[in-house]
Amino acid sequence: MIMRAVKYLNLLTLRRLPWLCALLSLLAMSPSARGLARLSQERVMSDSEIVSTLRALRSEMLDLLAQVAGKGAAATRPSRRAMDFESYQRTFESYSAKIDDSYRRLLACYAQIDRTYRANPNSPLYKQMVQTYLDTKGVFDNLKSTFSALEPPEKTITEAVISNDRRLNERISTSARSTAAPPAPAQAAKEIIEADESRFIGTFDAVEMFLLVRGDNACYVLFGWKDVVDDENGKTVEEYHLSVVRSEVFPFTPSVRGMTPEQHLENALTLKIAMVEAEGETMTSLKQFFARAKSYTRMN
């Protein structure tokens, strides 16, 4: 009788070996015993309900993954190019909260599967529950990994300066009055807005300086300048001009990335400049782009 029982147990183990491996995978990813106990106190779901809940969760996470990864028509990947800092922060925090909620729901489903295994290991849907859980967990891992590649909002903030240094303003005003600076290519404004990376360096007198990166190259974009003139009453006044100037392109090296605002200023003064044609809607788009870049800075 004992030998017959042992043979039966061995046969049962062999038949269930694949699903015992799956169960071990579940246990390796399982929450603590205390957490399981808390989750198991939630409403008990039927076996078919567990499967449908996991499938619905997987579908939701796939949609969220497409957004975080920047794929599909509804993609809203947090991007400094398209969002100001507040929008970036709101989107980032919203995704983070949704991922946390997905993890909580995934653990709740695990607790339900654990309950089923303990109460009715012969459930005809047990294998399907385990496989559906593993598929859903795989999507969650991909989602979490993709989200972790995004910069947290606090790490997007850079230092900027306000300086009375007049050299940039004098150079631009001289070039504008004498038309010494050549025009930039017609697509220059579009290339500025579509830059891979943008950073506000600071304001030097009346000139706002931005560092733009496209691939392995970078350039400076200078916005605005002022001129000192005499009005009709002979009084000296300052006139401000909204113009866009772009420097020549230079290699974007680690040393350039690590420059201080003062070093960027000295570097910009050595480069050739060109005037960017920007009027009407183009100027409006550029001003919005500059405002977004400035929102990621902290004035020093």
Secondary structure, 3 states (H helix, E strand, C coil): CHHHHHHHHHHHHHHCHHHHHHHHHHHHCCCCHHHHHHHCCCCCCCHHHHHHHHHHHHHHHHHHHHHHHCCCCCCCCCCCCCCCHHHHHHHHHHHHHHHHHHHHHHHHHHHHHHHHHHHCCCCCCHHHHHHHHHHHHHHHHHHHHHHHCCCCHHHCCEEEEEECCCHHHHHHHHHHHHCCCCECCCCHHHHHHCCCEEEEEEEECCEEEEEEEECCEEEEEEEEEEEEEECCCCCEEEEEEEEEEEECCEECCHHHHCCCHHHHHHHHHCCCEEEECCCHHHHHHHHHHHHHHHCCEEEC
